Amino acid sequence: MEINLPLEIIVKIGTKNEINFKDSVCRVTIKEKAENNKANIEIIKYFSKLIGRRVRIINGLKSKRKVIDYVK
């Protein structure tokens, strides 16, 4: 899967980690709760593994809408 960054995502808490592209919006389901930064850490780990490069959240640390980009 090829993903162009920076990428705006909408995060939802669920039972497993998965990505859905619907209506040109990237919706990400993460199994970690949004407590103590756990969901953000899981998003970073998930996208880093998926893309093969380290990523970071550049906008939306406390929001469901986030923007991720490569670590430079």
DOSESE-842979 format. One record per atom (N, C-alpha, C): residue in three letters; atom name; x, y, z. Coordinates in nm, 4 decimals. Example, Ala and Ser with C-alpha at 12.3 -4.5 7.8 and 13.67 -1.06 7.14 Angstrom:
DOSESE-842979
<code = Ala; site = N; east = 1.3190; north = -0.5690; up = 0.7800>
<code = Ala; site = CA; east = 1.2300; north = -0.4500; up = 0.7800>
<code = Ala; site = C; east = 1.3200; north = -0.3300; up = 0.7800>
<code = Ser; site = N; east = 1.2850; north = -0.2250; up = 0.7080>
<code = Ser; site = CA; east = 1.3670; north = -0.1060; up = 0.7140>
<code = Ser; site = C; east = 1.2900; north = 0.0030; up = 0.7870>
//
This chain:
DOSESE-842979
<code = Met; site = N; east = 0.0841; north = -0.1174; up = 0.0000>
<code = Met; site = CA; east = 0.0000; north = 0.0000; up = 0.0000>
<code = Met; site = C; east = 0.0889; north = 0.1241; up = 0.0000>
<code = Glu; site = N; east = 0.0625; north = 0.2146; up = -0.0907>
<code = Glu; site = CA; east = 0.1383; north = 0.3384; up = -0.0974>
<code = Glu; site = C; east = 0.0568; north = 0.4497; up = -0.0329>
<code = Ile; site = N; east = 0.1180; north = 0.5181; up = 0.0633>
<code = Ile; site = CA; east = 0.0519; north = 0.6265; up = 0.1343>
<code = Ile; site = C; east = 0.1389; north = 0.7507; up = 0.1205>
<code = Asn; site = N; east = 0.0800; north = 0.8584; up = 0.0710>
<code = Asn; site = CA; east = 0.1519; north = 0.9845; up = 0.0571>
<code = Asn; site = C; east = 0.1335; north = 1.0682; up = 0.1824>
<code = Leu; site = N; east = 0.2432; north = 1.1169; up = 0.2352>
<code = Leu; site = CA; east = 0.2381; north = 1.1997; up = 0.3549>
<code = Leu; site = C; east = 0.2762; north = 1.3415; up = 0.3208>
<code = Pro; site = N; east = 0.2336; north = 1.4442; up = 0.3916>
<code = Pro; site = CA; east = 0.1465; north = 1.4386; up = 0.5091>
<code = Pro; site = C; east = 0.0062; north = 1.3904; up = 0.4732>
<code = Leu; site = N; east = -0.0573; north = 1.3285; up = 0.5725>
<code = Leu; site = CA; east = -0.1875; north = 1.2674; up = 0.5534>
<code = Leu; site = C; east = -0.2784; north = 1.3054; up = 0.6695>
<code = Glu; site = N; east = -0.3985; north = 1.3512; up = 0.6380>
<code = Glu; site = CA; east = -0.4964; north = 1.3801; up = 0.7422>
<code = Glu; site = C; east = -0.5764; north = 1.2533; up = 0.7686>
<code = Ile; site = N; east = -0.5906; north = 1.2192; up = 0.8963>
<code = Ile; site = CA; east = -0.6633; north = 1.0984; up = 0.9349>
<code = Ile; site = C; east = -0.7702; north = 1.1337; up = 1.0377>
<code = Ile; site = N; east = -0.8722; north = 1.0502; up = 1.0433>
<code = Ile; site = CA; east = -0.9748; north = 1.0591; up = 1.1472>
<code = Ile; site = C; east = -0.9658; north = 0.9301; up = 1.2275>
<code = Val; site = N; east = -0.9491; north = 0.9428; up = 1.3584>
<code = Val; site = CA; east = -0.9235; north = 0.8277; up = 1.4445>
<code = Val; site = C; east = -1.0492; north = 0.7890; up = 1.5212>
<code = Lys; site = N; east = -1.0705; north = 0.6572; up = 1.5299>
<code = Lys; site = CA; east = -1.1808; north = 0.5999; up = 1.6060>
<code = Lys; site = C; east = -1.1241; north = 0.4853; up = 1.6891>
<code = Ile; site = N; east = -1.1748; north = 0.4668; up = 1.8077>
<code = Ile; site = CA; east = -1.1311; north = 0.3568; up = 1.8936>
<code = Ile; site = C; east = -1.2163; north = 0.2341; up = 1.8610>
<code = Gly; site = N; east = -1.1500; north = 0.1186; up = 1.8451>
<code = Gly; site = CA; east = -1.2212; north = -0.0036; up = 1.8101>
<code = Gly; site = C; east = -1.1540; north = -0.1259; up = 1.8683>
<code = Thr; site = N; east = -1.1798; north = -0.2412; up = 1.8088>
<code = Thr; site = CA; east = -1.1268; north = -0.3669; up = 1.8611>
<code = Thr; site = C; east = -0.9976; north = -0.4112; up = 1.7931>
<code = Lys; site = N; east = -0.9648; north = -0.3496; up = 1.6780>
<code = Lys; site = CA; east = -0.8409; north = -0.3846; up = 1.6085>
<code = Lys; site = C; east = -0.7904; north = -0.2642; up = 1.5310>
<code = Asn; site = N; east = -0.6641; north = -0.2687; up = 1.4921>
<code = Asn; site = CA; east = -0.6052; north = -0.1616; up = 1.4128>
<code = Asn; site = C; east = -0.6365; north = -0.1856; up = 1.2658>
<code = Glu; site = N; east = -0.6946; north = -0.0849; up = 1.2003>
<code = Glu; site = CA; east = -0.7231; north = -0.0958; up = 1.0579>
<code = Glu; site = C; east = -0.7380; north = 0.0431; up = 0.9961>
<code = Ile; site = N; east = -0.7240; north = 0.0481; up = 0.8640>
<code = Ile; site = CA; east = -0.7369; north = 0.1718; up = 0.7882>
<code = Ile; site = C; east = -0.8449; north = 0.1533; up = 0.6828>
<code = Asn; site = N; east = -0.9298; north = 0.2548; up = 0.6674>
<code = Asn; site = CA; east = -1.0322; north = 0.2580; up = 0.5629>
<code = Asn; site = C; east = -1.0235; north = 0.3900; up = 0.4900>
<code = Phe; site = N; east = -1.0220; north = 0.3853; up = 0.3585>
<code = Phe; site = CA; east = -1.0303; north = 0.5065; up = 0.2780>
<code = Phe; site = C; east = -1.1710; north = 0.5132; up = 0.2223>
<code = Lys; site = N; east = -1.2475; north = 0.6129; up = 0.2660>
<code = Lys; site = CA; east = -1.3847; north = 0.6275; up = 0.2199>
<code = Lys; site = C; east = -1.4093; north = 0.7743; up = 0.1858>
<code = Asp; site = N; east = -1.4560; north = 0.8002; up = 0.0655>
<code = Asp; site = CA; east = -1.4818; north = 0.9369; up = 0.0204>
<code = Asp; site = C; east = -1.3582; north = 1.0249; up = 0.0347>
<code = Ser; site = N; east = -1.2439; north = 0.9720; up = -0.0034>
<code = Ser; site = CA; east = -1.1133; north = 1.0394; up = 0.0021>
<code = Ser; site = C; east = -1.0731; north = 1.0843; up = 0.1430>
<code = Val; site = N; east = -1.1274; north = 1.0157; up = 0.2438>
<code = Val; site = CA; east = -1.0908; north = 1.0431; up = 0.3829>
<code = Val; site = C; east = -1.0301; north = 0.9159; up = 0.4413>
<code = Cys; site = N; east = -0.9183; north = 0.9311; up = 0.5100>
<code = Cys; site = CA; east = -0.8529; north = 0.8174; up = 0.5742>
<code = Cys; site = C; east = -0.9066; north = 0.8026; up = 0.7157>
<code = Arg; site = N; east = -0.9773; north = 0.6940; up = 0.7383>
<code = Arg; site = CA; east = -1.0319; north = 0.6655; up = 0.8715>
<code = Arg; site = C; east = -0.9516; north = 0.5512; up = 0.9322>
<code = Val; site = N; east = -0.9002; north = 0.5752; up = 1.0517>
<code = Val; site = CA; east = -0.8146; north = 0.4781; up = 1.1194>
<code = Val; site = C; east = -0.8832; north = 0.4318; up = 1.2470>
<code = Thr; site = N; east = -0.8917; north = 0.3011; up = 1.2646>
<code = Thr; site = CA; east = -0.9439; north = 0.2440; up = 1.3883>
<code = Thr; site = C; east = -0.8255; north = 0.1904; up = 1.4670>
<code = Ile; site = N; east = -0.8162; north = 0.2309; up = 1.5922>
<code = Ile; site = CA; east = -0.7049; north = 0.1934; up = 1.6800>
<code = Ile; site = C; east = -0.7615; north = 0.1227; up = 1.8022>
<code = Lys; site = N; east = -0.6936; north = 0.0176; up = 1.8475>
<code = Lys; site = CA; east = -0.7451; north = -0.0587; up = 1.9608>
<code = Lys; site = C; east = -0.7103; north = 0.0030; up = 2.0967>
<code = Glu; site = N; east = -0.6177; north = 0.0965; up = 2.1012>
<code = Glu; site = CA; east = -0.5809; north = 0.1608; up = 2.2280>
<code = Glu; site = C; east = -0.6756; north = 0.2754; up = 2.2601>
<code = Lys; site = N; east = -0.7008; north = 0.2961; up = 2.3888>
<code = Lys; site = CA; east = -0.7871; north = 0.4057; up = 2.4320>
<code = Lys; site = C; east = -0.7106; north = 0.5379; up = 2.4263>
<code = Ala; site = N; east = -0.7856; north = 0.6456; up = 2.4186>
<code = Ala; site = CA; east = -0.7256; north = 0.7787; up = 2.4118>
<code = Ala; site = C; east = -0.6945; north = 0.8317; up = 2.5520>
<code = Glu; site = N; east = -0.6253; north = 0.7522; up = 2.6296>
<code = Glu; site = CA; east = -0.5858; north = 0.7908; up = 2.7648>
<code = Glu; site = C; east = -0.4340; north = 0.7851; up = 2.7749>
<code = Asn; site = N; east = -0.3764; north = 0.8848; up = 2.8402>
<code = Asn; site = CA; east = -0.2310; north = 0.8908; up = 2.8617>
<code = Asn; site = C; east = -0.1527; north = 0.8771; up = 2.7313>
<code = Asn; site = N; east = -0.2066; north = 0.9328; up = 2.6235>
<code = Asn; site = CA; east = -0.1373; north = 0.9370; up = 2.4942>
<code = Asn; site = C; east = -0.1229; north = 0.7991; up = 2.4275>
<code = Lys; site = N; east = -0.1913; north = 0.6976; up = 2.4780>
<code = Lys; site = CA; east = -0.1770; north = 0.5615; up = 2.4259>
<code = Lys; site = C; east = -0.2225; north = 0.5495; up = 2.2802>
<code = Ala; site = N; east = -0.3319; north = 0.6152; up = 2.2449>
<code = Ala; site = CA; east = -0.3815; north = 0.6072; up = 2.1068>
<code = Ala; site = C; east = -0.2831; north = 0.6732; up = 2.0109>
<code = Asn; site = N; east = -0.2273; north = 0.7876; up = 2.0481>
<code = Asn; site = CA; east = -0.1295; north = 0.8548; up = 1.9624>
<code = Asn; site = C; east = -0.0054; north = 0.7688; up = 1.9414>
<code = Ile; site = N; east = 0.0413; north = 0.7054; up = 2.0464>
<code = Ile; site = CA; east = 0.1583; north = 0.6177; up = 2.0363>
<code = Ile; site = C; east = 0.1275; north = 0.4997; up = 1.9448>
<code = Glu; site = N; east = 0.0077; north = 0.4435; up = 1.9571>
<code = Glu; site = CA; east = -0.0327; north = 0.3307; up = 1.8721>
<code = Glu; site = C; east = -0.0426; north = 0.3735; up = 1.7253>
<code = Ile; site = N; east = -0.0930; north = 0.4933; up = 1.6992>
<code = Ile; site = CA; east = -0.1004; north = 0.5454; up = 1.5618>
<code = Ile; site = C; east = 0.0393; north = 0.5575; up = 1.5026>
<code = Ile; site = N; east = 0.1321; north = 0.6125; up = 1.5785>
<code = Ile; site = CA; east = 0.2704; north = 0.6284; up = 1.5311>
<code = Ile; site = C; east = 0.3328; north = 0.4926; up = 1.5014>
<code = Lys; site = N; east = 0.3174; north = 0.3972; up = 1.5925>
<code = Lys; site = CA; east = 0.3734; north = 0.2629; up = 1.5712>
<code = Lys; site = C; east = 0.3110; north = 0.1957; up = 1.4484>
<code = Tyr; site = N; east = 0.1795; north = 0.2057; up = 1.4356>
<code = Tyr; site = CA; east = 0.1064; north = 0.1400; up = 1.3270>
<code = Tyr; site = C; east = 0.1481; north = 0.1949; up = 1.1912>
<code = Phe; site = N; east = 0.1488; north = 0.3274; up = 1.1765>
<code = Phe; site = CA; east = 0.1869; north = 0.3867; up = 1.0479>
<code = Phe; site = C; east = 0.3354; north = 0.3687; up = 1.0185>
<code = Ser; site = N; east = 0.4210; north = 0.3741; up = 1.1201>
<code = Ser; site = CA; east = 0.5643; north = 0.3527; up = 1.0983>
<code = Ser; site = C; east = 0.5896; north = 0.2122; up = 1.0446>
<code = Lys; site = N; east = 0.5223; north = 0.1132; up = 1.1016>
<code = Lys; site = CA; east = 0.5371; north = -0.0248; up = 1.0549>
<code = Lys; site = C; east = 0.4787; north = -0.0412; up = 0.9144>
<code = Leu; site = N; east = 0.3643; north = 0.0192; up = 0.8886>
<code = Leu; site = CA; east = 0.2969; north = 0.0082; up = 0.7595>
<code = Leu; site = C; east = 0.3794; north = 0.0721; up = 0.6471>
<code = Ile; site = N; east = 0.4365; north = 0.1890; up = 0.6738>
<code = Ile; site = CA; east = 0.5099; north = 0.2642; up = 0.5721>
<code = Ile; site = C; east = 0.6567; north = 0.2225; up = 0.5644>
<code = Gly; site = N; east = 0.7117; north = 0.1781; up = 0.6769>
<code = Gly; site = CA; east = 0.8528; north = 0.1405; up = 0.6784>
<code = Gly; site = C; east = 0.9455; north = 0.2561; up = 0.7118>
<code = Arg; site = N; east = 0.8899; north = 0.3659; up = 0.7561>
<code = Arg; site = CA; east = 0.9665; north = 0.4831; up = 0.7991>
<code = Arg; site = C; east = 0.9004; north = 0.5397; up = 0.9236>
<code = Arg; site = N; east = 0.9796; north = 0.6106; up = 1.0033>
<code = Arg; site = CA; east = 0.9237; north = 0.6720; up = 1.1232>
<code = Arg; site = C; east = 0.8319; north = 0.7881; up = 1.0850>
<code = Val; site = N; east = 0.7197; north = 0.7972; up = 1.1538>
<code = Val; site = CA; east = 0.6255; north = 0.9071; up = 1.1322>
<code = Val; site = C; east = 0.6012; north = 0.9794; up = 1.2642>
<code = Arg; site = N; east = 0.5394; north = 1.0954; up = 1.2545>
<code = Arg; site = CA; east = 0.5028; north = 1.1713; up = 1.3732>
<code = Arg; site = C; east = 0.3696; north = 1.2400; up = 1.3480>
<code = Ile; site = N; east = 0.3025; north = 1.2761; up = 1.4550>
<code = Ile; site = CA; east = 0.1784; north = 1.3510; up = 1.4451>
<code = Ile; site = C; east = 0.2159; north = 1.4980; up = 1.4496>
<code = Ile; site = N; east = 0.1838; north = 1.5707; up = 1.3416>
<code = Ile; site = CA; east = 0.2232; north = 1.7111; up = 1.3368>
<code = Ile; site = C; east = 0.1085; north = 1.8049; up = 1.3736>
<code = Asn; site = N; east = -0.0130; north = 1.7517; up = 1.3817>
<code = Asn; site = CA; east = -0.1270; north = 1.8341; up = 1.4190>
<code = Asn; site = C; east = -0.2367; north = 1.7437; up = 1.4734>
<code = Gly; site = N; east = -0.3061; north = 1.7886; up = 1.5784>
<code = Gly; site = CA; east = -0.4215; north = 1.7154; up = 1.6295>
<code = Gly; site = C; east = -0.3908; north = 1.6165; up = 1.7400>
<code = Leu; site = N; east = -0.2930; north = 1.6457; up = 1.8241>
<code = Leu; site = CA; east = -0.2577; north = 1.5513; up = 1.9309>
<code = Leu; site = C; east = -0.3743; north = 1.5219; up = 2.0255>
<code = Lys; site = N; east = -0.4651; north = 1.6172; up = 2.0427>
<code = Lys; site = CA; east = -0.5784; north = 1.5974; up = 2.1341>
<code = Lys; site = C; east = -0.7115; north = 1.5965; up = 2.0601>
<code = Ser; site = N; east = -0.7087; north = 1.5561; up = 1.9355>
<code = Ser; site = CA; east = -0.8277; north = 1.5586; up = 1.8519>
<code = Ser; site = C; east = -0.8435; north = 1.4262; up = 1.7779>
<code = Lys; site = N; east = -0.9634; north = 1.3986; up = 1.7295>
<code = Lys; site = CA; east = -0.9847; north = 1.2809; up = 1.6452>
<code = Lys; site = C; east = -0.9249; north = 1.3018; up = 1.5071>
<code = Arg; site = N; east = -0.9172; north = 1.4271; up = 1.4638>
<code = Arg; site = CA; east = -0.8555; north = 1.4618; up = 1.3348>
<code = Arg; site = C; east = -0.7078; north = 1.4909; up = 1.3573>
<code = Lys; site = N; east = -0.6233; north = 1.4172; up = 1.2887>
<code = Lys; site = CA; east = -0.4794; north = 1.4303; up = 1.3067>
<code = Lys; site = C; east = -0.4128; north = 1.4415; up = 1.1694>
<code = Val; site = N; east = -0.2940; north = 1.4964; up = 1.1674>
<code = Val; site = CA; east = -0.2122; north = 1.5000; up = 1.0474>
<code = Val; site = C; east = -0.0806; north = 1.4328; up = 1.0818>
<code = Ile; site = N; east = -0.0421; north = 1.3318; up = 1.0020>
<code = Ile; site = CA; east = 0.0852; north = 1.2627; up = 1.0245>
<code = Ile; site = C; east = 0.1797; north = 1.2918; up = 0.9086>
<code = Asp; site = N; east = 0.3102; north = 1.2870; up = 0.9397>
<code = Asp; site = CA; east = 0.4126; north = 1.3127; up = 0.8402>
<code = Asp; site = C; east = 0.5371; north = 1.2325; up = 0.8783>
<code = Tyr; site = N; east = 0.6313; north = 1.2230; up = 0.7839>
<code = Tyr; site = CA; east = 0.7577; north = 1.1553; up = 0.8114>
<code = Tyr; site = C; east = 0.8384; north = 1.2338; up = 0.9150>
<code = Val; site = N; east = 0.9185; north = 1.1627; up = 0.9940>
<code = Val; site = CA; east = 1.0162; north = 1.2277; up = 1.0822>
<code = Val; site = C; east = 1.1333; north = 1.2662; up = 0.9936>
<code = Lys; site = N; east = 1.1730; north = 1.3914; up = 0.9996>
<code = Lys; site = CA; east = 1.2816; north = 1.4398; up = 0.9145>
<code = Lys; site = C; east = 1.4111; north = 1.4479; up = 0.9906>
//
